[in-house]
Amino acid sequence: MRAIVVTDQAAGTAGMTLAERPQPQAGGNDVLVEVHASGFTPGELTWPGTWTDRLGRDRTPSIPGHEMAGVVSALGYGTRGLSVGQRVFGLAEWTRDGTLAEYVAIEARNVAPLPGDVDFTVGASLPISGLTAWQGLFVHGRFEAGQSVLVHGAAGGVGSAVTQLAREAGAHVIGTGRAADRQATFDFGAQEFVDLDNDTLEDVGGVDLVFDVIGGDIGTRSASLVRAGGMLVTIAGPPEAQPKDGLAVDFVVEADRAQLGEIAQRVRDGRLRTNIGQVADLDDAVSAFNPTERVKGKTIIRVRP
Ligand SMILES: NC(=O)c1ccc[n+]([C@@H]2O[C@H](COP(=O)([O-])OP(=O)(O)OC[C@H]3O[C@@H](n4cnc5c(N)ncnc54)[C@H](OP(=O)(O)O)[C@@H]3O)[C@@H](O)[C@H]2O)c1
């Protein structure tokens, strides 16, 4: 099968190549999926799981990409609940070969049915942004209707999903980003916008929940904005500061079939809009991941045009 492979961590996205690789087989409780569309996060190339297996053994050449939408083509021993020919989408494991390939073997519990009216390109754009937003708000952030939420990077992949889900759930949303992100942030549903380059973040006052995707100095300063009993939720690594009378939690997104279903349902009925910046074919994937200009939103690879 054709796949994007990486062998050299230092080379970053410039080291990606399109190559021929053996088709994977569905192991116990796996499904083999014929991939139609795949999502990739550039940060993956810095994660240990891209380069080694769970015991730390070199697993290069490895296939990156963890988000996918496609069609089940085989079931592994013991796999229940999905059928050959079914449309699915999901989040592949961090330490196995990924989704920038014509086929991926993936644990069945990590995928969910993809409704027939959600196209593969959209399906592949949802797992990381959608699940991260869902888990940060409702699982780790314990969000409740009526709370105020400060969403950093609100025009980005994760931030735009957080903004929409939080608004739908009854939040007052303050989005942040760069000056050029102002309109997009309002379009995703934020009621206020803070330009992190030109406004003073501290003017926001107190909020119940901060959802941080940026970290560093922005994360540290955000801790002091959390009201008593509130939360700082971050996906940018362990927080360097804790809210005075609140909690800080950092987490890594996990696959969850029920949550994928909630996300797909919202896309179908127009409550959640995905944030795709560009779509490229597998033949053009390497250049799409090495753009000459910054692309806003996710890059999705159409593996089967
Ligand atoms: N822990 C987890 O489970 C998890 C899950 C998903 C993502 N992540 C990580 O979370 C981060 C965000 O992911 P994403 O997909 O949402 O990325 P993204 O689409 O690039 O969105 C990030 C947004 O934040 C903005 N931003 C970043 N730094 C900024 C700054 N200093 N000032 C103002 N705006 C700033 C970006 O603007 P510019 O493009 O102009 O910089 C962009 O609009 C990535 O590092 C990703 O690897 C972690």
The ligand as a MOL file (V3000), in Angstrom:
LIG
                    3D

  0  0  0     0  0            999 V3000
M  V30 BEGIN CTAB
M  V30 COUNTS 48 52 0 0 0
M  V30 BEGIN ATOM
M  V30 1 N -2.6690 17.3140 24.7070 0
M  V30 2 C -3.4940 16.9680 23.7240 0
M  V30 3 O -4.2410 16.0120 23.8160 0
M  V30 4 C -3.5500 17.7910 22.4690 0
M  V30 5 C -4.6090 17.5990 21.5760 0
M  V30 6 C -4.6970 18.4060 20.4480 0
M  V30 7 C -3.7260 19.3770 20.2210 0
M  V30 8 N -2.6960 19.5070 21.1000 0 CHG=1
M  V30 9 C -1.7060 20.5840 20.9100 0
M  V30 10 O -2.4030 21.8070 21.1440 0
M  V30 11 C -1.8770 22.8230 20.3190 0
M  V30 12 C -3.0030 23.4870 19.5300 0
M  V30 13 O -3.5180 22.5620 18.5700 0
M  V30 14 P -4.4590 23.0880 17.3870 0
M  V30 15 O -4.7110 21.9280 16.4990 0
M  V30 16 O -5.6170 23.8290 17.9390 0 CHG=-1
M  V30 17 O -3.4470 24.1080 16.6720 0
M  V30 18 P -3.7910 25.3290 15.7080 0
M  V30 19 O -4.8920 24.9510 14.7630 0
M  V30 20 O -2.5040 25.8120 15.1510 0
M  V30 21 O -4.4180 26.4200 16.7010 0
M  V30 22 C -3.6720 27.1620 17.6250 0
M  V30 23 C -4.1530 28.6030 17.5460 0
M  V30 24 O -3.5440 29.3580 18.5880 0
M  V30 25 C -2.9190 30.4960 18.0050 0
M  V30 26 N -1.7450 30.8650 18.8030 0
M  V30 27 C -0.7160 30.0450 19.1320 0
M  V30 28 N 0.1930 30.7430 19.8620 0
M  V30 29 C -0.2900 31.9990 19.9690 0
M  V30 30 C 0.1770 33.1790 20.6030 0
M  V30 31 N 1.3300 33.1920 21.2810 0
M  V30 32 N -0.5610 34.2880 20.5080 0
M  V30 33 C -1.7380 34.2840 19.8290 0
M  V30 34 N -2.2460 33.1970 19.2150 0
M  V30 35 C -1.5220 32.0680 19.2840 0
M  V30 36 C -2.5170 30.0450 16.6300 0
M  V30 37 O -2.2580 31.1470 15.8010 0
M  V30 38 P -1.0060 31.0630 14.7450 0
M  V30 39 O -1.3580 29.9550 13.8200 0
M  V30 40 O -1.0250 32.4090 14.0970 0
M  V30 41 O 0.2030 30.7970 15.5630 0
M  V30 42 C -3.7530 29.2490 16.2130 0
M  V30 43 O -4.8090 30.0670 15.7590 0
M  V30 44 C -0.8080 22.1610 19.4580 0
M  V30 45 O 0.4380 22.3850 20.0670 0
M  V30 46 C -1.1660 20.6870 19.4990 0
M  V30 47 O -0.0420 19.8490 19.2930 0
M  V30 48 C -2.5950 18.7550 22.2170 0
M  V30 END ATOM
M  V30 BEGIN BOND
M  V30 1 1 1 2
M  V30 2 2 2 3
M  V30 3 1 2 4
M  V30 4 1 4 5
M  V30 5 2 4 48
M  V30 6 2 5 6
M  V30 7 1 6 7
M  V30 8 2 7 8
M  V30 9 1 8 9
M  V30 10 1 8 48
M  V30 11 1 9 10
M  V30 12 1 9 46
M  V30 13 1 10 11
M  V30 14 1 11 12
M  V30 15 1 11 44
M  V30 16 1 12 13
M  V30 17 1 13 14
M  V30 18 2 14 15
M  V30 19 1 14 16
M  V30 20 1 14 17
M  V30 21 1 17 18
M  V30 22 2 18 19
M  V30 23 1 18 20
M  V30 24 1 18 21
M  V30 25 1 21 22
M  V30 26 1 22 23
M  V30 27 1 23 24
M  V30 28 1 23 42
M  V30 29 1 24 25
M  V30 30 1 25 26
M  V30 31 1 25 36
M  V30 32 1 26 27
M  V30 33 1 26 35
M  V30 34 2 27 28
M  V30 35 1 28 29
M  V30 36 1 29 30
M  V30 37 2 29 35
M  V30 38 1 30 31
M  V30 39 2 30 32
M  V30 40 1 32 33
M  V30 41 2 33 34
M  V30 42 1 34 35
M  V30 43 1 36 37
M  V30 44 1 36 42
M  V30 45 1 37 38
M  V30 46 2 38 39
M  V30 47 1 38 40
M  V30 48 1 38 41
M  V30 49 1 42 43
M  V30 50 1 44 45
M  V30 51 1 44 46
M  V30 52 1 46 47
M  V30 END BOND
M  V30 END CTAB
M  END
